[in-house]
Every structure is written in structure tokens, then in C-alpha cells.
Amino acid sequence: MTQRALSLGSWLVLLTVLIGLPRVALDMHLPALPAMADYFQASDSQLQLTLTLYTLGSAISLLISGPLTDRFGRRPVLLAGLALYGLATLACALADSLGVLIIARLFQALGGCCTTVIGRVIVRDHFERDEQARLLGLISMAMAVSPMAAPVLGSLLLPLIGWRGLFLLLGAIGVVLYGVVHRRLPETRPTQVAATAPGNLLHLYGRLLGDRYFLRYALAIGCVYSTYFPFISESSALLQRGFGLSATAYALVFAATISGYMLGANLFRRLVLRFEADRLISAAIALNVVGSLLLAAGTAAWVQQWLAIVLPMVVIMVSVGMVIPACQLSVLQPYGAIAGTASGLFFFIQMFLTAVSSWVTGVLSDGTSQPLLIMTGVASTLLVATWLTLHPKQSGRATRPPTRFRAVLGFSA
């Protein structure tokens, strides 16, 4: 069957849904976590394992899907991932124990989170650099709607269909997306891309991890993501049990907090054509530090006020909305011939650091805001240290793989 060419608007919608699917699957159930804890007769910290294992599965998916998409193409890996996502989501809906749910969430992420890598690699494949910048900015801004809308939708549907019904809805979204990808998405892998042999893959990963340019952006995005993921982990139980918010009120507060991400992504989209990405990242990091300090000061001064947590988190989210697309734009430019592999390792680092942050937050969880304060402060400090320590010795955008990658990839001098 001949595929019809996608318009720019269709590309934007499809790529946004693909890249946003893992966040929808993560956020829709946040208002239901206390109810799920009650159903399984488990503690809130035990339910946080569903988030930790989801982020761990996401990290693994991001690591392996990059090389797979370079070897087999974007479409086959994407379709296989969506199929696994659908089966695992059905298992989540049918889970009869917390252990089964946790494992099913792991496999849900293993399948569904490949869309994060592949969607952005497709942007790198199919569009010119300036168009990439605009498209990534629009996608990041549009994606901000998903973590805002998903918890609100989940809270509204929860009394009607229960938490199992929410998983069934997520599965249905995956089925529809699979059909659209199968019918409409063309293969975008450039013909000159040569898949890395398995024996060279670890060597290539080692080279990437030893490259200051790559490592700087990879650690920066991981650290900035970890400055707000503790809020995702803790906010459901903290705001609903600790401050007495209803599921719907919590979802609305969560959406208002995430709106800061949309503002930051919009700022990036408007400023990226006027300023270098590194300048925008530096400014956003300074804003992140301000938000972290406001969080510590606000919660110390107004212990019983949830606004003392939420308002500083909005500031932090603005910085996150700027840093994430800026790092994504910058990090893949020199590695076009191994875009899938480099992207996979890049996002693996991001989600692995997030999984560690989520796990430590769960260990520290005590029903207060202290774990949130500690982990946000630590991540913000590491963000500053990473950005300053790994400052490149030479400035300017790279246009091709660094010299030491050219031998590995078979480039001529």
C-alpha cells in the first residue's frame, strides 16, 4: 500500500503524540496512586515503585532502541515497541497484585518509551537544522499539555472507570497509534547510515561517554529532569494525603505547575534563533537554582502551605522547559551518522539518573516535603557542577562527528 506524504502539520501532530506517549502513560495515573495503594493494601512509598520501575524501563528502552533503529530502521522498531506497550498495558489493567503491576509497568516502559528516541531521531532525519529547532520547540511546548491534561483527565475518569479503566484507555491509545504509524509513517533512516556492529557498540558507547561535548548535554538534561521528577514522585501522596487536596484538585494543581514547562519551551522556541543554545541553557540553569532556593526558603517559612511547594516548582519547570529542547537540539548535531545510537545513550543517561532520583526519593519518603526538598536541591547542585565542569575548550557548533568517532564509523579524513 502506497503511503501518502505527510504535511508539516501532520508530522507535528504524529511526532508530538509519539514523543508524548510515555509521559501520558506516566502521568495519567498520578491522581490514582493513593487509591491504588489502598486497593493493594500497600504504602504510598511502595506504589512509587511503579514510577521507579517505569523510569528504569524507560532508561533501558532508550538505550537499546537507538542502536536497533540504526540497524533495522525507524518504522520496524517503532511498531515492535508499540506492540509490546499495548500488551504490557493490558497486563497492567488485569494485574491482581502489586508485584504484577510493577513488572507490567516495567515492560510498558520498555515498549512505549522507544517512541521518545525514535520520534526525535525522525526530526533529525527529515528536517533541516533551523526547522529542527522550530519543530523541537513546538513539540516541547505541545508536549507540556500532556502532563497538564493527563492527570486532570485521569482524575475525572477515575470515579467512572477506576484505575484499571485508565490502563485500558492507555492501551487503546497505543492501538490507534500503532495503526497510524503502520499506515502513514514512512521510513526516514538516511541511506548512508550504517548500523554499528554489536562488537563495536560498547566501544562506541565508551567513546561517547568520554566525549566532553556529548557528556555535558547528557548529564545536564539528566540533572535538570531530576530537579522536578521528585515532585512527580511525591506530589500525589503529599498534596492529597498531607494537604487534603481531592484527586481533581491535585490534578489541577499539578497541571498549573507543569504550565511552567510550556512557558519555558515557548521561550526557547522564540529565543533559539537569536541566541546560541548554550547561552539559553546557562540562563535556564541560573533560573533553576533560583527556583530550588525559593523551594527551600518557602517551605521553611510556610510549612502548612502547599503553595510554598507549587510556586517555586513553577519556576523550576520554566527552566526545565528551556533546557530540555536546547540540549536535545545541540547534542545530536555532530553525530548524524549514529543519530539513533547517540540519542539512545543520551536519553538513557537522562532516564537512568531520573530512576535513581525516583528510587532515592522513595527511600526517603516519610509523608513530608523533606525528600522533595533534598532531591531537588541535590539535582540542581549537580546540574550547575556538570555544566561548569564540562565546559568545552572550543566554542562553536560541530557539523560532523568528532575526529575519534570518524575512524569507528568509517569516515574518511
Secondary structure by P-SEA (a helix, b strand, c coil): cccccccaaaaaaaaaaaaaaaaaaacccccaaaaaaaaacccccccaaaaaaaaaaaaaaaaaaaaaaaaccaaaaaaaaaaaaaaaaaaaaacccaaaaaaaaaaaaacccaaaaaaaaaaaacccaaaaaaaaaaaaaaaaaaaaaaaaaaaaacccccaaaaaaaaaaaaaaaaaaaacccccccccccccccccaaaaaaaaaaacaaaaaaaaaaaaaaaccccccccccccccccccccaaaaaaaaaaaaaaaaaaaaaaaaccccccaaaaaaaaaaaaaaaaaaaaaaaaacccccccccaaaaaaaaaaaaaaaaaaaccccccccaaaaaaaaaaaaaaaaaaaaaaaaaaaccccaaaaaaaaaaaaaaaaaaaaaaccccccccccccccccccccccc
